[in-house]
Amino acid sequence: MRPLKHGSVELVLGNIVDQDTDAIVNAANTSLAGGGGVDGAIHRAAGPTLKQLCLKLPEDERGRRCQTGHVQVTAAGNLPAKFVIHAVGPFYNERYAKKCHAQLRQVHTLALQAAVQHGCGSVAFPAISTGAYRFPIVDAARIAVDVVASFLQTPPAISLVRFVLFKQRQYDVFAEALEDWSPAG
Ligand code: AR6
């Protein structure tokens, strides 16, 4: 747990679907129609209502309900959380590393802003883009921790932002990023 001026960052090794934070963040794809990894686990645990809510959101001509780097919020079906913040991280491509870094930053910022807009005092994030989307974990952890910790240095407050890491190695990498983080950057 690392206390900051307007909330704390916590790391846990566990499953995002079990979190009783006001919101959980889903590592979704642009269709918001479900998938594997965190997305699959969340849809299975939330029940069919979640998919119905997602499919009600407007889609563009290519079937996208959420663009890369953006978020959409729904209720959370049978999950303990109240809201699911569906966040579409970038699929990592080394040739466009800078753009991928910017998109990963943006998706974390927008997820935090959405949590505030929905009155959430606590929110749990998975390690967005670090599975099927192949974002290198060390860089992803530094970006995610920096965006969240910087956000919690200024109002509005979110009492608790929890990163839920699925594997020990991911937990260790996030722990190092959080330990190394300083407001000066
Ligand atoms: N709780 C917490 N973390 C988890 C869980 C869980 N239940 N399951 C996996 N992880 P991924 P992405 C970790 O692939 O890379 C989906 O099919 C996992 O170890 O879920 O953003 C979507 O529909 C990894 O570190 O998300 C998209 O198509 C991290 O969560 C695509 O995958 C993210 O892995 C999104 O890819």
Residues whose N, C-alpha, C, O or C-beta is under 5 A from the ligand:
A	BS01	AR6	G14 N15 I16 A27 A28 N29 G34 G35 G36 G37 V38 D39 A41 G89 P126 A127 I128 S129 T130 G131 A132 Y133 R134 V164 L165 F166
